[in-house]
Amino acid sequence: MVELVQDHGSGPSVVRDMYDKHESGLHHLAYFVDDVDLATNELNKMGFPLGMSALAGGTRFHHVDARGTLGHFIELYEPREALLGFYERVRKAAHGWNGEEPIRIR
């Protein structure tokens, strides 16, 4: 899945920390991991600090800062039902997509 992000906020943000107002690029690659804290600690030991920790829809996730080495953040999630369900809905919505209506809000 490709996620396009446009940050309209004015407060601190890992998106604006990486890109100025009119810049764009690859922000992060996301991975499911069994234990977000353990995976984050392992990446910390490799020199990648935690950039952000958040809770959304009952799912915790971390953005680990790998910009200096990889050029982007690493996003870590535990495979929770709500998030897996979201990805399944995206997969179903994309099946048979004809290229029309690239932005669909339902």
C-alpha positions in Angstrom: 0.0 0.0 0.0 1.2 3.5 -0.7 0.1 6.2 1.7 0.0 9.8 0.6 0.3 12.2 3.5 -0.4 16.0 3.5 0.0 17.6 6.9 -2.3 20.6 7.4 -1.4 21.1 11.1 0.6 23.9 12.6 2.1 22.0 15.6 5.1 19.8 15.9 5.0 17.0 13.3 7.4 14.3 12.1 6.2 15.2 8.6 7.2 18.9 8.9 10.4 17.9 10.7 11.4 16.2 7.4 9.9 18.4 4.7 9.3 22.1 4.4 5.9 23.4 3.2 6.4 22.8 -0.5 8.7 19.8 -0.4 7.7 16.2 -0.8 9.3 12.7 -0.8 9.4 9.3 0.9 8.6 9.8 4.5 8.6 6.3 6.0 8.4 2.6 5.3 6.0 0.7 7.7 6.5 -2.7 9.2 4.4 -5.0 11.3 6.4 -6.3 14.3 5.4 -8.6 17.2 6.5 -6.1 19.9 6.8 -2.4 19.0 9.0 -1.6 22.1 11.4 -4.5 21.5 11.8 -3.6 17.8 12.3 0.1 18.7 14.9 -0.8 21.3 16.8 -2.9 18.7 16.8 -0.1 16.2 17.9 2.3 19.0 20.9 0.1 19.6 21.7 0.4 15.9 21.7 4.2 16.2 18.2 5.0 15.1 16.4 7.1 17.8 12.7 7.2 18.4 11.2 10.1 16.5 7.5 9.8 17.6 5.3 7.4 19.6 1.5 7.6 19.2 -1.8 5.7 19.7 -4.3 5.8 16.8 -7.5 3.7 16.8 -6.2 1.5 19.6 -3.0 0.8 17.8 0.4 2.0 19.1 3.0 2.9 16.6 6.5 4.4 16.6 8.4 6.4 14.0 12.1 5.6 14.3 14.4 8.1 12.8 16.6 6.5 10.1 16.9 9.6 7.9 20.7 9.8 8.4 21.3 6.3 7.0 18.2 5.4 5.0 16.8 8.8 4.1 13.4 8.1 5.8 11.7 7.1 9.0 10.8 3.5 9.9 7.2 3.1 11.2 6.6 0.1 13.5 3.1 -1.3 14.2 1.9 -4.3 16.1 -0.7 -6.2 14.0 -3.9 -5.2 15.8 -7.4 -6.1 14.5 -8.4 -2.5 13.8 -5.3 -1.8 11.7 -5.5 -5.2 9.9 -9.1 -4.5 9.1 -8.2 -1.0 7.7 -5.6 -2.6 5.4 -8.1 -5.2 4.3 -10.7 -2.4 3.4 -8.0 -0.6 1.4 -7.2 -3.8 -0.4 -10.8 -4.5 -1.3 -11.3 -0.8 -2.4 -8.3 -1.1 -4.7 -9.4 -4.4 -6.3 -10.6 -3.7 -9.8 -9.9 0.0 -9.5 -10.0 1.6 -13.0 -7.8 4.6 -12.2 -10.7 7.0 -11.8 -11.4 8.9 -8.6 -8.0 8.6 -7.0 -9.3 10.4 -3.8 -12.3 8.6 -2.4 -13.6 9.3 1.0 -16.2 6.9 2.4 
